[in-house]
Structure formats: structure tokens, C-alpha cells
Amino acid sequence: MKKVSFVLFIFILALFSSCKGDVIIDKGGGNGGVTLSADSDTEFDYGSRIVFPELTQQLVANLDLLGKVWGLLKYHHPYVQHGLRNWDYELFRILPQYLTVENNQERDQTLLNWINKYGGITICTTCRESPFDAYIKPNLLWAEESDMSDALIEKIKEVYNNRYQVNHYYIRINPSVGNPQFIRENPYSNMPYPDAGFRLLALFRYWNMVHYFFPSTYLTDKNWEDVLEEYIPIFLSATNKLEYELATIQVIGEINDTHASGLGGGTAIAELKGSRYAPIRVWFIEGKLVVTDYYDWRLKEAVGIEIGDVITHINGESVDFIVDSLRKYYPASNEASRLRNISFDLLRSNNSTISVDYYSSGSSGRRDIQMYTRYQLNDWYGTYKVNPNEKCYKFLEWGIGYITMATIQDGDVPVIRELFEQTKGIIIDIRNYPSAHVPYTLGSFFVSNVVPFVKFTVGNAHHPGEFSFSTPYTIPGTGNTFHGKLIVIVNEVSQSNAEFQAMAFRAGMNTIVIGSTTAGADGNVSEIWLPGGLRTVISGIGVYYPDGRQTQRIGIVPDIWIEPTIEGIREGRDELLEMAIKIINEDSG
């Protein structure tokens, strides 16, 4: 059977979618001679054995409640956090009984008995309410606003008020950065298409990780409290590996975080997208899909499409329609970074050719384009092109220095400072990902005193859901300050460390940032593993300017907004670089 392309498949979807004992002595000594029962529980290693009845609205609501109670116990209950139970497998043990409850009273009593099963809770003498200046404070609104019985709500509050305060079995906070580290999360990689119980576990695991340890749930388009219930039917109805992966990438998209755009281990999605590429690079310019480069210039004549030509249709479907059908499968903080990522896959397929409709200045046409593996193309690259043989710094013209962060190394900084000290202006190009972390060593060149430039919100493993501001980070002054103009160029490619370093350079006393909004995903990332061997990440800390302005989703907003034009692409011009040079020359008189 001939494989369909990723675009065609999404088009079709768019049309039709609707262990006993607490401690075991182990003289091998993995945990100081002790193996916790969470480590030795193997009962469900080969499947959950859970059979779900027909999903009704009430059952979905009950499962939503179970997922939230399961998550609260996972991150708060002392018995769980001691590692005395494999909490994944405890879900499978409660589910058979839970699926048979016939009313709210039975449901609540089942949950109450479940919590009581793990014994009494010692009064916590160190648990405190969040400090008044905490940026985000945890709450139990999901419980208080539910239809649970008073007895169950009080039991949940008891667990919360006496939460575990020592070394947590499933979570720790990175002491050097502050992002969460989700530890001891089995990826169950031997289940490429997990059974229904493990698929529900995947959703419960992800929702609670985000709920308690993602610093930006208040920025999501949807109320995160509502997302779990929405996705329970989607996960449970996934009939194969591909549908499971698509459900996973879709719920990941609900956190609106460009850091989360990838899905490691998503082999079915990768196979659907295809292993062949057109030999032309395309990008969204002025809202149009524009040819910006060739991966192999030797194929230019055979392709028959020029730089600057606009592609309107792919295999007979309009680009606008295709993009609309793909949006929910491309997680992103903002539309600019979403279109950036979609553009990589639009001219990708398993077929040997694709058909494109296009127009250039004054003419239009249709071409069948030969497809190639990336290894067959002479110069295939990802988001941006890098020449590793060129130095990261050079003079563009008299008195203007240029630095690309794509190839900068720590050892380049002293050379740059000496070489460009007397120039009238320096351009730092961060339309890339920095190859070295130099915000302090290079950033200090542009300030005369110590200058704060960023502060973070970090989570609290002992009070899940709480996020507080760090002390602002500063750029040190060295007494050897550059007095010319600094122009920093950014765009939607600028992400994470690129955005962080742009913030540092913006703190300079004579800096102008030009370009367009960045990817809106700053800060360190935290890795998440889900059943089926799926891997994703989240932005693990909140990143803000010292005055409290956020960067997540918004990105680094330029002082002067300028984007490439189709005309400029056709003429082979870098209009952003031209603007940077113009500003420096005008400023120097």
C-alpha cells in the first residue's frame, strides 16, 4: 500500500476527526543496601490489564478526578514520596474497582479508602503557607469546586497540609538553576503502543507534572484545570501508535511552549512526515511561503523555481489550509515559532516527488519536484545555515564590527573586545543558537556598572505549585566599556539561550534590539518521559526582566521591528543587517 504524506494524512484527519511489603533488603546495595518496593514492583511490566467500559460523560469526569487525586498523592503523600509504592502501578490497582462505581457516593468512598490504605499522616510541623511575595501560589480549587463529599475534601486537605518535606522519590529541584527534575519516571520503552491503562497513565503523568512544576500554566490559552478531562477520551480512543503519538503531541501543545515542540521517540509521526525533502528551503515571509535557499544549488535548474518565488499549493492543497490543519500538532509559544517549525515539514514526504503551485514576479506555474533524503542533499541544514570554517567576528565596513553567535567560542571574547574596542558600532547577530554561553564575559563589554538583566521564578518540591522569584542576575562591569552603538538582531529562530543572551546584551548602555519577536521559550528545560518511550521537555523556570515583564510566549520584543520582505529575498539582501548598519552610521553622524 502506498504511504500517504503527512500533509495528506492531516488533511484526512481534519475532514473526519471527530509487590507486597514495604522494604526489601538488597545486599547488592542500590540504595544503601535497601530496595524500596517502588523499585521492585514488576506486576504490570507487561501490561496494565485494564479494560475500560464505554466512556460516558460521568466516567470521564470520574477519571478526571482520579487523575488529580493520583497526582496530589504522588507529589504530597509521605508514603509515596518515601518510594514505598510504585505509584504508576498503584493506579492500575485502584482502577478496576474505580471503574465500577455507580454514583458519587461510591466514587468518593473508593477514593477515601484508597488514601486511607497508605496509613495515617503525621502532622507536619514545617509545612507553611506560601510566603506573601510568592509569584504563584498553589491552591486546591479543583477539589474545593468539585462535587466530592466533605469527608474526601478534608482528607485531601489533610494530605496537602502535611505534605512530605524531605528527599522526594519522584521530584527534585535542580539546586544550581531551579528547574524541576522528574526522576524515576519509567518510559516503558518496550511498549511502543501502550495499552489503554498506560495511555491513561501518560496523560495523568504529564498533566500533573505541568500542573505542579511548569512555571507558566497561567499563560496557557486554555485553563489547565480543564485540559485533563478534555484529553481522557482522546488518549483512551487512540487505536494505534500513530494516534497515540498525535494525542500526546496535541496535549503537549496545550502548554503553549516552544521548548516542547519536539517529541523524542515519536517514530510513527516521523515516519508519517517522511524521510525525503525537496531541495529548496522555504520560510514564511509576509505571510507567504517563500523559497529562500537551495539545499543543493546543483539542482536549481532541475527544480525550476527561483529564490523569492511563493508557493501557494502543495499536492493540490492550499498552503493556508494545510497550515491550519497542522497547527495543533506543532506546540509553540507564539505563531512565529509555530510557522517556523511547520515550514520544515511542508516540503517533506515519503514519496519520490511532490507537486507545488507557485508564482514569481509576473508569472505562475506548477512543478513536480524530485525528493531526496537529507544525506543526498549537498547542504541540508535545519533552522539556520552555519559556516563552521568562518570566524564568528569580522568587519562589515569601516568602523562596524559583526559577531554571529552561531559559532562564537569562549576564547573569541578577548579578541573581540580588543579588535572592536574603537569601532563606532557592533552588530551581534542572534538569529541562531549560540555555540557558547557568553552573556557575562561579552555582555560586560557593553556596561559601565553592574546591571541586573533577568530574574527567574523557580518551583518548590516541598510545596508543589509554588513559584518564587530569584534574586536578579547581573552583568558585571569591568571598567573597559564599549562606547559605540550595539545593535542586536533577533527573530523567531532566536530561542532559549539565544533569548537569554539577547536580554543580557540589551542591558548594555547603548543597545538597540532590532528584528521580530523571538520564540518565547527562555530558560532551562526539564525532561519528561512518557509511556511508549516518548520524550518531551518543558521550560522549567519562568524568565522575566528585572521589572517583572515576562518573556515566556512574548519573547524578546525588538525596539525596532523589521522583517524580511519577499522583494528583499528575491534581491538576495539581508534587510535586517542593512538596517543595523544604517542605524550605526546615522548615529555616528
TAUR-V997878 format. One record per residue. RES is the residue in three letters. D_FIRST is the distance of its C-alpha to the first C-alpha in Angstrom with 1 decimal. Layout:
# TAUR-V997878
res = (RES,RES)
d_first = (D_FIRST,D_FIRST)
This chain:
# TAUR-V997878
res = (MET,LYS,LYS,VAL,SER,PHE,VAL,LEU,PHE,ILE,PHE,ILE,LEU,ALA,LEU,PHE,SER,SER,CYS,LYS,GLY,ASP,VAL,ILE,ILE,ASP,LYS,GLY,GLY,GLY,ASN,GLY,GLY,VAL,THR,LEU,SER,ALA,ASP,SER,ASP,THR,GLU,PHE,ASP,TYR,GLY,SER,ARG,ILE,VAL,PHE,PRO,GLU,LEU,THR,GLN,GLN,LEU,VAL,ALA,ASN,LEU,ASP,LEU,LEU,GLY,LYS,VAL,TRP,GLY,LEU,LEU,LYS,TYR,HIS,HIS,PRO,TYR,VAL,GLN,HIS,GLY,LEU,ARG,ASN,TRP,ASP,TYR,GLU,LEU,PHE,ARG,ILE,LEU,PRO,GLN,TYR,LEU,THR,VAL,GLU,ASN,ASN,GLN,GLU,ARG,ASP,GLN,THR,LEU,LEU,ASN,TRP,ILE,ASN,LYS,TYR,GLY,GLY,ILE,THR,ILE,CYS,THR,THR,CYS,ARG,GLU,SER,PRO,PHE,ASP,ALA,TYR,ILE,LYS,PRO,ASN,LEU,LEU,TRP,ALA,GLU,GLU,SER,ASP,MET,SER,ASP,ALA,LEU,ILE,GLU,LYS,ILE,LYS,GLU,VAL,TYR,ASN,ASN,ARG,TYR,GLN,VAL,ASN,HIS,TYR,TYR,ILE,ARG,ILE,ASN,PRO,SER,VAL,GLY,ASN,PRO,GLN,PHE,ILE,ARG,GLU,ASN,PRO,TYR,SER,ASN,MET,PRO,TYR,PRO,ASP,ALA,GLY,PHE,ARG,LEU,LEU,ALA,LEU,PHE,ARG,TYR,TRP,ASN,MET,VAL,HIS,TYR,PHE,PHE,PRO,SER,THR,TYR,LEU,THR,ASP,LYS,ASN,TRP,GLU,ASP,VAL,LEU,GLU,GLU,TYR,ILE,PRO,ILE,PHE,LEU,SER,ALA,THR,ASN,LYS,LEU,GLU,TYR,GLU,LEU,ALA,THR,ILE,GLN,VAL,ILE,GLY,GLU,ILE,ASN,ASP,THR,HIS,ALA,SER,GLY,LEU,GLY,GLY,GLY,THR,ALA,ILE,ALA,GLU,LEU,LYS,GLY,SER,ARG,TYR,ALA,PRO,ILE,ARG,VAL,TRP,PHE,ILE,GLU,GLY,LYS,LEU,VAL,VAL,THR,ASP,TYR,TYR,ASP,TRP,ARG,LEU,LYS,GLU,ALA,VAL,GLY,ILE,GLU,ILE,GLY,ASP,VAL,ILE,THR,HIS,ILE,ASN,GLY,GLU,SER,VAL,ASP,PHE,ILE,VAL,ASP,SER,LEU,ARG,LYS,TYR,TYR,PRO,ALA,SER,ASN,GLU,ALA,SER,ARG,LEU,ARG,ASN,ILE,SER,PHE,ASP,LEU,LEU,ARG,SER,ASN,ASN,SER,THR,ILE,SER,VAL,ASP,TYR,TYR,SER,SER,GLY,SER,SER,GLY,ARG,ARG,ASP,ILE,GLN,MET,TYR,THR,ARG,TYR,GLN,LEU,ASN,ASP,TRP,TYR,GLY,THR,TYR,LYS,VAL,ASN,PRO,ASN,GLU,LYS,CYS,TYR,LYS,PHE,LEU,GLU,TRP,GLY,ILE,GLY,TYR,ILE,THR,MET,ALA,THR,ILE,GLN,ASP,GLY,ASP,VAL,PRO,VAL,ILE,ARG,GLU,LEU,PHE,GLU,GLN,THR,LYS,GLY,ILE,ILE,ILE,ASP,ILE,ARG,ASN,TYR,PRO,SER,ALA,HIS,VAL,PRO,TYR,THR,LEU,GLY,SER,PHE,PHE,VAL,SER,ASN,VAL,VAL,PRO,PHE,VAL,LYS,PHE,THR,VAL,GLY,ASN,ALA,HIS,HIS,PRO,GLY,GLU,PHE,SER,PHE,SER,THR,PRO,TYR,THR,ILE,PRO,GLY,THR,GLY,ASN,THR,PHE,HIS,GLY,LYS,LEU,ILE,VAL,ILE,VAL,ASN,GLU,VAL,SER,GLN,SER,ASN,ALA,GLU,PHE,GLN,ALA,MET,ALA,PHE,ARG,ALA,GLY,MET,ASN,THR,ILE,VAL,ILE,GLY,SER,THR,THR,ALA,GLY,ALA,ASP,GLY,ASN,VAL,SER,GLU,ILE,TRP,LEU,PRO,GLY,GLY,LEU,ARG,THR,VAL,ILE,SER,GLY,ILE,GLY,VAL,TYR,TYR,PRO,ASP,GLY,ARG,GLN,THR,GLN,ARG,ILE,GLY,ILE,VAL,PRO,ASP,ILE,TRP,ILE,GLU,PRO,THR,ILE,GLU,GLY,ILE,ARG,GLU,GLY,ARG,ASP,GLU,LEU,LEU,GLU,MET,ALA,ILE,LYS,ILE,ILE,ASN,GLU,ASP,SER,GLY)
d_first = (0.0,3.8,6.3,9.1,12.6,15.3,17.4,14.9,14.3,18.1,18.6,16.7,18.8,21.9,21.5,20.9,22.4,25.1,45.8,49.3,52.3,52.7,53.4,52.7,54.8,52.9,55.2,52.4,53.3,50.0,52.0,55.5,55.2,53.7,50.1,49.6,47.8,45.1,44.3,44.5,42.7,39.5,39.2,35.8,34.3,31.4,30.9,33.0,32.9,33.3,32.1,32.5,33.7,32.6,33.3,36.3,38.1,40.8,38.6,36.9,40.4,41.5,38.7,39.5,43.1,42.1,40.1,43.1,45.6,43.4,43.3,47.0,47.9,45.6,47.5,50.9,51.8,53.9,52.5,48.9,50.0,51.9,48.7,49.9,46.6,43.0,42.4,38.6,39.3,42.2,39.8,38.0,41.5,42.6,39.5,39.8,43.3,42.6,39.8,42.3,45.0,46.0,48.1,49.2,52.1,50.0,47.6,50.4,52.2,49.1,48.7,52.4,52.5,49.5,51.4,54.7,53.0,53.1,56.9,59.4,59.1,62.0,63.6,62.4,65.4,63.5,61.0,61.9,60.8,59.1,61.6,62.6,61.1,57.6,55.1,52.8,54.1,52.2,52.6,51.8,51.2,48.1,50.3,53.4,51.6,49.7,50.8,51.5,54.9,57.7,57.8,54.2,54.7,57.9,56.1,53.4,56.2,58.0,55.0,54.7,58.5,58.7,55.5,55.2,56.9,56.5,53.6,50.4,47.8,44.7,45.9,48.2,49.1,49.1,52.8,52.6,50.4,50.1,46.4,45.1,43.6,41.4,42.2,41.1,37.9,35.5,31.9,30.5,28.0,27.1,25.4,22.4,21.7,25.3,26.4,28.0,31.4,30.4,28.5,31.7,33.6,31.6,32.6,36.2,36.5,35.4,37.3,40.5,40.3,40.1,42.7,45.3,44.6,42.9,45.8,44.4,43.2,45.9,44.0,40.7,39.8,39.4,42.1,40.7,42.4,40.0,36.7,36.5,36.7,34.1,31.5,32.1,29.9,27.1,27.1,27.5,24.7,22.1,19.6,17.6,18.3,17.0,19.1,22.0,21.9,21.8,24.7,26.5,26.3,27.4,30.5,31.3,31.4,34.2,36.7,36.5,36.8,35.2,35.8,33.2,30.4,28.5,26.6,26.9,24.5,21.9,19.1,16.4,17.9,18.2,14.6,13.8,16.5,15.2,17.1,18.0,21.0,22.8,26.1,28.2,29.6,29.9,32.3,33.6,37.0,39.1,36.2,34.0,31.1,32.9,32.1,34.6,33.8,31.8,30.3,31.1,33.8,33.2,30.1,32.1,32.7,29.1,28.0,30.8,31.3,34.6,35.8,36.7,34.2,32.7,29.0,28.7,25.1,21.7,18.8,21.2,22.1,25.6,26.3,28.6,26.1,23.5,26.3,27.5,24.2,24.0,27.7,27.5,25.1,27.5,30.8,33.8,37.6,37.7,35.8,36.6,34.9,31.9,31.3,32.0,29.1,26.7,27.5,26.0,22.5,22.5,21.6,19.1,15.3,12.5,12.3,14.9,16.9,17.9,20.4,23.7,26.7,29.9,33.7,36.5,40.2,40.7,37.4,33.7,30.6,26.8,25.2,21.8,22.2,20.8,19.5,20.8,20.9,24.2,25.7,25.3,27.3,31.1,32.2,29.4,31.2,30.8,33.2,36.0,37.0,39.5,41.7,42.8,45.4,47.4,50.0,49.4,52.7,54.3,56.7,55.1,58.5,62.1,62.6,59.0,57.0,53.2,51.3,47.6,46.7,43.4,45.3,48.6,50.1,53.1,55.2,54.8,56.6,60.2,59.5,58.2,61.2,63.7,62.0,61.4,64.6,66.5,63.7,63.9,60.3,57.3,53.6,51.2,47.6,45.4,42.3,40.7,40.9,44.3,44.2,47.5,49.3,52.4,53.4,56.8,57.8,56.7,57.3,60.9,61.5,61.3,63.5,67.3,67.4,65.3,62.7,60.4,56.9,54.6,54.7,52.2,51.6,50.9,50.1,52.2,50.9,54.1,53.6,49.9,49.3,52.3,52.1,55.2,56.0,56.7,59.6,58.7,57.7,59.9,59.9,63.0,65.5,66.8,69.6,67.9,66.3,64.5,66.3,64.0,61.1,57.8,54.7,51.5,48.2,45.3,42.1,38.9,38.0,41.2,40.3,41.9,44.4,44.4,45.6,48.1,49.6,49.8,51.9,54.1,54.7,55.3,58.2,60.0,63.1,62.1,58.3,56.1,52.4,50.4,46.8,44.6,43.8,42.2,39.3,41.5,40.6,43.7,45.0,43.8,40.5,40.0,37.0,35.3,33.0,30.9,29.3,26.0,27.5,27.3,30.0,31.6,35.1,37.7,40.7,43.3,46.5,47.6,48.9,51.8,54.4,57.9,58.8,55.9,53.5,49.9,47.2,44.2,42.0,44.8,44.6,47.4,48.6,50.1,53.7,52.6,49.2,47.6,44.0,42.6,42.5,40.2,43.2,44.0,40.5,40.9,44.3,43.1,45.5,45.5,47.3,47.7,49.4,51.5,52.6,53.5,55.7,57.3,58.3,59.9,61.8,63.1,64.1,66.1,67.9)
